[in-house]
Amino acid sequence: MGDLDRGGALATEALSPTVQQILSHLCADPCHTYGAVVEWCEARGDCCYAVSCPGCSRQFLVDEDELAELQRWTDDEGHALVCGVRAD
């Protein structure tokens, strides 16, 4: 097992199942990329979020907590592994 495999597996163990699924998709071949976050908000402030893979167009719906978890993981681990979500 290479360092990337070992580091990626250890770094996602404490994450929610949805976040693990997203990172497993974004950080593995053939896509291996950063996902784009799409946000829809109603006038009253309720928002929905999706992570879109630019490689295959797969989308994952996430809630605010999962989005925050993905952003924290990307800040902590994603830059070294060149995957995660964009903070745009």
N, C-alpha and C positions, 0 to 999 in steps of 0.2 A: 504494500500500500504506500503510495507516495505522500509527500508532505501536504499536498493540496487536498487529497482525500481525507487524511487524518485531521487536518485543521478544519475542513469544512464540516466533517461529522461531529467533531467536538464542539464547534461553535454553534451548532443548531440544536443540540440536545435539549436545552431548556426552553426552546421556543414553542409557541402554539402549533398545533397540527397544520393549520392553514398557512402559517408563515413558513413552516418547514417545507410544505408542498411547493410554495412559490419559489423559495430559494433553491430547492432541488431542481426545479425546472430552469430557473435563470442561470444557475451556476454550473450546469452540466451541458455537455455537447448534445445536440448540435447547436443549440441557441447560444449558450454562454455569453450573457450580455447584461446590461442594466435595463430593467423594466421602467416604463413610463407610468407615472401616476396620473390618472384622470379623476377629476373631482366634479361632482354635480351637487349644487346647493339650491335649496328652496329659499324663498324670500324670508321665511321665519328662522333660517339658520340651520335647518337640518341638512346634513350632507351625506352623500354616498361616495365611495371611493372604489376604483378599480386599478389593478396593475396590469398593464398591457405589455406583452413580450413583442419587441419589434422584429424578432427573427421569424416568428411563426404566427403572430397575431393572436395568440391565446390570451384570454383575459381571466383575471381572478378578482372576485369581489372581496373587499376587506372592510372591516369596521375601523373606527378611529384608533382603537387600541392596537389592532393588528398593523395598521399603517405606521403607528409610532414604533412598534416593535421592529418592523422592517427597516425603518429609517435608522434606528439605533444600531441594528445589526450591520447595516451598510456602513455607517460611520466607524464602527469598531472593527469589522472583518472584511467588508466588501471591497474596499480599496485594494487590499492585498490580493484578493482573489479575483478582482476585476469583474464583479457582478453584484447584484442587489437592485435597489431602486434609485432613481435619480431624485435629487432633492430640489429640483427646479420649482 
